[in-house]
Amino acid sequence: MSPSHSRHSPPALSEDDIVSVFLRIPPDDPARLVRASLACKAWRRILTGPDFCRLYREFHGTPPMLGFAVSYWSRGRDFVSRFISTTAFRVSARPDFFYPQDWKPVDSRHGRILVEVVNTDGTSTGAVLCAKQHCDHLGCHGPPFLVATVVSSSRTTSACVYSSESGLWSDIITLNRQDEINDYGRSWAGALAWAKRTVINLEKLLPPRAFEPKYASEGEYGPYVSGFAQGTVFLSTMAGLFTVELSSGRTKKVAEVEMALNVIPWTSFYTQDHARRIMPRP
């Protein structure tokens, strides 16, 4: 009788070991966390627990870009704003959607996207900020928050701040505009604070059509920078919207949009403790 060979199962991983493995899942691919949570009840309990979600955000630090809002003129000359997802994981049947025609995204921070709805007489911009005390801003998406707006006309610049806690706007502060600004940013040695870091030859990265003019008679040429996030620039061209990583030079086409006016990146951790609350809604 031939000797039997005993088969031993590998030792089970401890919960700390499992957590250590899950912490290293890239945050820009949320589908991996979702698939892992469906494997068994034990893994689902770990991945949906507040302790793991907090550790996951602390481990990776900077939230990944999961999509962006872009504004552009359509071929019918209509102003269009839409949200485009940059991940393969789809959380709904409408991962990419159009905003109402009079909406213009102007800022994104701490999991929120700020849109401008009312047209103003002048140039306007704004910023949305978390107002929660002692927040690390790695996973904040709920109230309280602040909205700061600035509107400039030919003669004046006005600013005010909205608080979600009080539901009120602050008093408007208005200043007369100066023709020149001579207070440039400088380093501790008195030199100008801005310095050129590197030069990227776009002709080696983009297709030839990217350098075609939008309107030859008006002399408008591309590409040009329309957004920035985490060491990546968005380039608007006639061949579409591209991203270029400044460190590696890696280029990727992210949308079939000709000459986008502005791009607002949306960054957030898609952890399951608040996944249902963080997706930007149309």
Secondary structure as GFF3:
##gff-version 3
##sequence-region A 1 282
A	DSSP	alpha_helix	15	22	.	.	.	ID=ss1
A	DSSP	alpha_helix	30	37	.	.	.	ID=ss2
A	DSSP	alpha_helix	41	48	.	.	.	ID=ss3
A	DSSP	alpha_helix	50	60	.	.	.	ID=ss4
A	DSSP	beta_strand	65	73	.	.	.	ID=ss5
A	DSSP	beta_strand	79	85	.	.	.	ID=ss6
A	DSSP	beta_strand	97	98	.	.	.	ID=ss7
A	DSSP	beta_strand	104	109	.	.	.	ID=ss8
A	DSSP	beta_strand	112	116	.	.	.	ID=ss9
A	DSSP	beta_strand	123	130	.	.	.	ID=ss10
A	DSSP	beta_strand	145	152	.	.	.	ID=ss11
A	DSSP	beta_strand	156	163	.	.	.	ID=ss12
A	DSSP	beta_strand	168	169	.	.	.	ID=ss13
A	DSSP	beta_strand	173	176	.	.	.	ID=ss14
A	DSSP	three_ten_helix	202	204	.	.	.	ID=ss15
A	DSSP	three_ten_helix	208	211	.	.	.	ID=ss16
A	DSSP	beta_strand	224	229	.	.	.	ID=ss17
A	DSSP	beta_strand	232	237	.	.	.	ID=ss18
A	DSSP	beta_strand	240	245	.	.	.	ID=ss19
A	DSSP	beta_strand	251	255	.	.	.	ID=ss20
A	DSSP	beta_strand	262	267	.	.	.	ID=ss21
A	DSSP	alpha_helix	275	278	.	.	.	ID=ss22
###
